[in-house]
């Protein structure tokens, strides 16, 4: 098992929005691979959403309701991307690959 400072922040939340962590030495285990897959999907969705946002913002006919919906989706995508960044940063630090 990993020590507490080496827990992996998972790309989903638990009850009441609380973070979920994985404690394992097996980076090829089922839960690690599932987390990797979900992180990749979240990052891919963020890329696609960013492209859509660029197009929508260039559209002079976009109404405020469309832009509000876009802002809501972008907020969720940014939350996911920040969680992935935090998780990967902790993994780098724990593995000794992070340079100070």
C-alpha positions in Angstrom: 0.0 0.0 0.0 1.1 3.6 -0.6 1.7 6.0 2.2 -1.0 8.7 2.8 0.9 11.5 0.8 1.0 9.1 -2.2 -2.7 8.6 -2.5 -4.1 9.2 -6.0 -6.8 11.8 -6.4 -9.4 10.1 -8.5 -11.2 12.0 -11.3 -14.6 11.7 -9.7 -16.2 12.9 -6.5 -17.8 10.9 -3.8 -20.9 11.7 -1.8 -21.5 15.4 -1.2 -18.7 16.3 -3.7 -15.9 15.1 -1.5 -12.7 13.9 -3.2 -12.0 10.2 -3.7 -8.6 8.7 -3.4 -7.0 5.5 -4.4 -4.3 3.7 -2.3 -2.5 1.1 -4.3 1.0 0.2 -5.5 -0.4 -1.3 -8.7 -0.5 1.4 -11.4 -1.8 -1.2 -13.8 -4.6 -2.4 -11.6 -8.3 -2.0 -12.5 -9.0 1.1 -10.6 -5.8 2.8 -11.8 -6.6 2.0 -15.4 -10.2 3.2 -14.9 -9.0 6.5 -13.4 -6.6 6.9 -16.4 -9.4 6.2 -18.9 -11.8 8.7 -17.2 -9.0 11.4 -17.0 -8.3 10.9 -20.7 -12.0 11.2 -21.5 -12.4 14.3 -19.4 -9.4 16.0 -21.1 -10.7 15.0 -24.5 -14.1 16.5 -23.7 -12.5 19.7 -22.5 -10.6 20.0 -25.8 -13.8 19.6 -27.8 -15.7 22.0 -25.6 -13.0 24.6 -26.0 -13.3 24.3 -29.8 -17.1 24.7 -29.5 -16.6 27.7 -27.2 -14.3 29.4 -29.7 -16.9 28.9 -32.4 -19.8 30.1 -30.2 -18.0 33.2 -29.1 -17.3 34.1 -32.8 -21.0 33.7 -33.6 -22.6 37.2 -33.5 -26.0 35.5 -33.3 -25.3 33.6 -30.0 -27.9 34.6 -27.4 -27.3 35.0 -23.7 -29.0 31.6 -22.8 -26.6 29.8 -25.2 -23.6 31.6 -23.7 -24.8 30.9 -20.1 -25.0 27.2 -21.0 -21.6 27.3 -22.5 -20.2 29.0 -19.4 -21.7 26.2 -17.3 -20.2 23.5 -19.4 -16.8 25.2 -19.4 -16.9 25.5 -15.6 -17.5 21.8 -15.3 -14.7 21.0 -17.8 -12.3 23.3 -16.0 -13.1 21.7 -12.7 -12.3 18.2 -14.2 -9.1 19.4 -15.8 -7.9 21.0 -12.6 -8.6 17.7 -10.7 -6.6 15.8 -13.3 -3.7 18.3 -13.1 -3.7 18.1 -9.3 -3.8 14.3 -9.4 -1.0 14.1 -11.9 1.1 16.6 -10.0 0.8 14.6 -6.8 1.7 11.4 -8.7 4.8 13.1 -10.1 5.8 14.4 -6.7 5.3 11.0 -5.1 7.4 9.3 -7.8 10.3 11.7 -7.4 10.0 13.0 -11.0 8.9 16.5 -9.9 11.7 19.0 -9.8 11.5 21.8 -7.2 
